[in-house]
């Protein structure tokens, strides 16, 4: 259908250099009806403050350490929904990781804005923060002269695994570690859940059992790409809070997808678990399976009593009269400081547009 027009379309393409030494211009107005077809090559002038109308393909190699500069140089942010499926970006794995780090930091900052509004505080009271990534700067030092670098607590946060090694050996080790963990809970005197329930819940689990599970993961060098959810970081935090009599009693939940097809069930010790599907997010490494989101907001209510859940949902309705879906933070704020929540998920890649091999399900966790 379009083949007869491809030659004429390609013949109309011009190459223009846009930099401080070139006289080339992007004269869109003079090509109003037919449109301007160009390959634009440039550096600083091209990367910041210049509109590229109808941009569809970007080859991007200009790196920087600054969050704000990198965001300004992302020309593809002007892509339009009408042709989004035709757009392509080509760049280096290092730059992809930089943008991923900035995206995580931005998402966390937006969450802080929402929490600040919920608590009725001002930025001066709340002390907004931006996550720092090794080798990068949020902005220039002159703009950060009043900023303070400090370590941030896990309190009120939701660390979860979203990146997983794809090799079968590591997947089996992660699965086996979780299997041993839930089997050993019975030996500690923790009441075992009904095997037919969904999700499977263990209450009043001692913190030593959770720390032991994390130590097993650390010893096996598992989840080393989990970032803030790395086992060693979390177990150290739990130990510190235990010293102040916090996070001493835990709810452990094993989420199961009860309506999964029979072929998507797996045995985790004595428990039959329905495997959840999560669509892979683009990764710059073929040995990793990366997902965008693991947990749903209502999962954060697991282990709360009916009064705590009612308070969380009443507060959400007061703050959101339009009835939009509840944020997990409202459940999180109702949990007692002595109680922690650990949720385990069995997941598999959704769809077929990926090259992740079948095998043992991926074992994900969320705190």
Residue pairs with C-beta under 8 A, 6 or more apart in sequence:
9 37
12 34
12 37
13 37
13 38
13 39
14 37
14 38
14 39
15 38
15 39
15 41
16 22
16 24
16 25
16 26
16 38
16 39
16 40
16 41
17 24
17 41
17 42
18 24
18 26
18 40
18 41
18 42
18 45
18 46
18 50
19 42
19 43
19 44
19 45
19 46
20 44
20 45
26 36
26 38
26 40
26 50
26 52
26 53
27 36
28 36
28 53
35 54
36 53
40 46
40 52
43 62
46 75
47 62
47 72
47 73
47 75
48 69
48 72
48 73
49 72
50 75
51 78
52 75
52 78
55 75
55 76
55 78
55 79
55 87
56 79
56 83
56 86
56 87
56 88
57 87
57 88
57 89
57 90
58 75
58 76
58 88
58 89
58 90
58 91
59 90
59 91
60 73
60 74
60 75
60 76
60 89
60 90
60 91
60 95
61 91
61 92
61 95
62 73
63 92
63 94
63 95
63 98
64 70
64 73
65 135
65 136
65 137
66 136
66 137
66 138
66 139
66 140
67 102
67 105
67 130
67 136
67 137
67 138
67 139
68 138
68 139
70 98
70 99
70 102
71 102
74 99
76 87
76 89
79 87
93 284
93 285
96 282
96 284
97 284
98 133
98 136
101 131
101 133
101 136
102 133
104 131
104 227
105 130
105 131
105 133
105 138
108 130
108 131
109 128
109 129
109 130
111 329
112 126
112 128
112 129
113 128
114 327
114 329
115 126
115 156
115 329
116 122
116 123
116 126
116 128
117 319
118 315
118 319
118 329
118 330
119 126
129 152
130 138
131 152
132 138
132 149
137 144
138 144
138 147
153 237
154 228
154 234
154 237
154 367
156 329
156 332
156 333
157 228
158 295
158 300
158 328
158 332
158 366
158 367
159 226
159 228
159 229
159 233
159 234
159 366
159 367
160 229
160 294
160 295
160 364
160 365
160 366
160 367
161 223
161 226
161 229
161 294
161 364
161 365
161 366
162 226
162 229
162 281
162 290
162 291
162 292
162 293
162 294
162 364
163 225
163 226
163 227
163 283
163 288
163 289
163 290
163 291
164 171
164 174
164 223
164 225
164 288
164 289
164 290
164 362
164 364
165 171
165 225
165 287
165 288
165 289
166 286
166 287
166 288
166 289
166 356
166 357
167 287
168 357
168 359
168 360
170 222
171 359
171 360
171 361
171 362
171 363
172 360
173 220
173 222
174 217
174 222
174 223
174 362
174 363
175 268
175 360
175 361
175 363
177 213
177 216
177 217
177 220
177 222
177 363
178 213
178 268
178 344
178 363
178 365
179 268
179 269
180 216
180 269
181 209
181 212
181 213
181 216
182 200
182 202
182 252
182 254
182 268
182 269
182 271
182 344
183 269
183 270
184 209
185 192
185 202
185 205
185 209
185 252
186 192
188 205
188 206
188 209
190 202
190 203
190 204
190 205
190 209
191 202
191 203
191 204
192 202
193 200
193 201
193 202
194 200
195 270
195 271
195 272
198 255
198 256
198 258
198 274
199 253
199 254
199 255
199 256
199 302
199 343
200 253
200 254
200 256
200 271
201 251
201 252
201 253
201 254
201 302
201 303
202 251
202 252
202 253
203 251
203 303
204 249
204 250
205 249
205 250
205 251
205 252
205 342
206 248
206 249
206 250
207 238
207 242
207 247
207 248
207 249
207 250
207 340
209 250
210 235
210 238
210 250
210 252
210 340
210 342
211 235
211 238
211 239
214 231
214 232
214 234
214 235
214 238
215 231
215 235
217 223
217 231
218 231
218 232
218 235
222 231
223 229
223 230
223 231
224 230
225 288
229 365
229 366
229 367
234 367
238 247
238 340
241 247
242 248
245 338
246 337
246 338
247 337
247 338
247 339
247 340
248 338
249 338
249 339
249 340
250 339
250 340
250 341
250 342
251 302
251 303
251 339
251 340
251 341
251 342
252 342
252 343
252 344
253 299
253 302
253 303
253 341
253 342
253 343
253 344
254 268
254 271
254 273
254 343
254 344
255 276
255 299
255 343
255 344
255 345
255 346
256 271
256 272
256 273
256 274
256 346
257 264
257 274
257 275
257 276
257 277
258 274
259 274
260 274
260 275
260 276
264 274
264 275
264 277
264 348
265 272
265 273
265 274
265 275
266 272
266 273
266 275
266 346
266 360
266 361
267 273
268 346
273 346
274 346
275 346
275 347
275 348
275 361
276 345
276 346
276 347
276 348
277 347
277 348
277 349
277 350
278 291
278 292
278 293
278 294
278 347
278 348
278 349
278 350
279 291
279 292
279 349
279 350
279 351
280 289
280 290
280 291
280 349
280 350
280 351
280 354
280 356
281 290
281 291
281 292
282 290
283 289
283 290
286 355
289 349
289 356
289 362
291 347
294 345
294 347
294 364
294 366
295 328
295 343
295 345
295 366
296 328
297 325
297 326
297 327
297 328
297 331
298 326
298 328
298 331
299 328
299 343
299 366
300 328
300 329
300 331
300 332
300 341
301 308
301 309
301 312
301 331
302 341
302 343
303 335
303 339
303 341
304 312
304 331
304 334
304 335
308 331
308 334
308 335
309 331
309 334
311 334
312 326
312 330
312 331
312 333
312 334
313 326
313 330
315 330
316 326
316 327
316 330
317 323
320 326
335 341
340 367
341 367
342 365
342 366
342 367
343 365
343 366
344 363
344 364
344 365
345 363
345 364
345 365
345 366
346 361
346 362
346 363
346 364
347 361
347 362
347 363
347 364
348 361
348 362
349 356
